[in-house]
Amino acid sequence: MADTTDALPHHDTLLDTSGLYCPEPIMLMHNKVRDMRSGQVLKVVATDPATTRDVPKFCQFLGHELVQQNESADSYVYFIRLA
């Protein structure tokens, strides 16, 4: 898992949860991955700092791979490969 914005991974689906707070980003992620296939990559954009804890736990619990995690002054971006 890299913490850089250089060479962002390919993604199949984008989920923008900007402006939403826990637990909404994780709830929306659960709904979105139901519509995706194994091996596809979900890009999640968030503004809630709690996602830095919640997204890795989401991946660990469900067996998804957190490919990359990026942080800027006002947002967090995650790339998740579905199990």
Secondary structure per residue as TSV (DSSP state, phi and psi in degrees):
chain	resnum	aa	ss	phi	psi
A	1	M	-	360.0	122.9
A	2	A	B	-103.1	153.7
A	3	D	-	-117.0	58.5
A	4	T	-	-139.5	152.9
A	5	T	S	-94.2	-1.0
A	6	D	S	-71.2	138.2
A	7	A	S	52.0	65.5
A	8	L	-	-65.6	141.1
A	9	P	-	-67.1	157.1
A	10	H	-	-64.8	145.8
A	11	H	-	-135.3	150.0
A	12	D	S	-92.1	-31.8
A	13	T	E	-141.5	143.0
A	14	L	E	-111.8	133.8
A	15	L	E	-124.5	112.7
A	16	D	E	-100.6	110.9
A	17	T	-	-107.5	20.6
A	18	S	T	-54.9	134.8
A	19	G	T	86.9	-7.2
A	20	L	-	-99.4	150.3
A	21	Y	-	-122.4	159.8
A	22	C	T	-47.4	132.3
A	23	P	T	-99.6	7.7
A	24	E	H	-58.0	-45.3
A	25	P	H	-57.5	-41.6
A	26	I	H	-70.8	-37.9
A	27	M	H	-62.3	-42.8
A	28	L	H	-67.1	-35.2
A	29	M	H	-63.4	-43.7
A	30	H	H	-57.1	-44.8
A	31	N	H	-65.4	-41.4
A	32	K	H	-67.4	-43.2
A	33	V	H	-67.2	-21.7
A	34	R	H	-64.0	-27.6
A	35	D	T	-91.8	1.7
A	36	M	S	-111.8	165.9
A	37	R	-	-105.9	159.2
A	38	S	T	-55.8	135.7
A	39	G	T	92.2	-17.9
A	40	Q	-	-72.8	158.2
A	41	V	E	-113.4	128.9
A	42	L	E	-103.7	126.9
A	43	K	E	-99.6	124.9
A	44	V	E	-116.4	128.2
A	45	V	E	-110.7	130.5
A	46	A	E	-140.9	157.7
A	47	T	-	-117.0	-8.9
A	48	D	-	-80.9	117.9
A	49	P	T	-59.2	-23.1
A	50	A	T	-64.2	-19.6
A	51	T	H	-66.7	-22.6
A	52	T	H	-64.5	-23.1
A	53	R	H	-96.4	-43.6
A	54	D	H	-72.8	-40.3
A	55	V	H	-66.3	-47.2
A	56	P	H	-59.5	-38.0
A	57	K	H	-66.6	-39.9
A	58	F	H	-56.9	-48.0
A	59	C	H	-63.9	-46.5
A	60	Q	H	-61.5	-45.2
A	61	F	H	-66.0	-37.9
A	62	L	H	-98.5	-2.0
A	63	G	T	81.9	13.7
A	64	H	-	-81.7	158.2
A	65	E	E	-99.5	122.8
A	66	L	E	-82.6	97.9
A	67	V	E	-71.1	-43.8
A	68	Q	E	-155.1	147.4
A	69	Q	E	-136.1	125.1
A	70	N	E	-124.9	146.4
A	71	E	E	-132.5	133.8
A	72	S	-	-122.5	-173.6
A	73	A	S	-61.2	-31.2
A	74	D	S	-129.9	6.9
A	75	S	-	-154.4	164.2
A	76	Y	E	-127.8	136.1
A	77	V	E	-127.1	133.0
A	78	Y	E	-126.7	141.4
A	79	F	E	-117.8	120.1
A	80	I	E	-123.4	121.9
A	81	R	E	-93.3	124.1
A	82	L	-	-72.5	139.8
A	83	A	-	-73.2	360.0
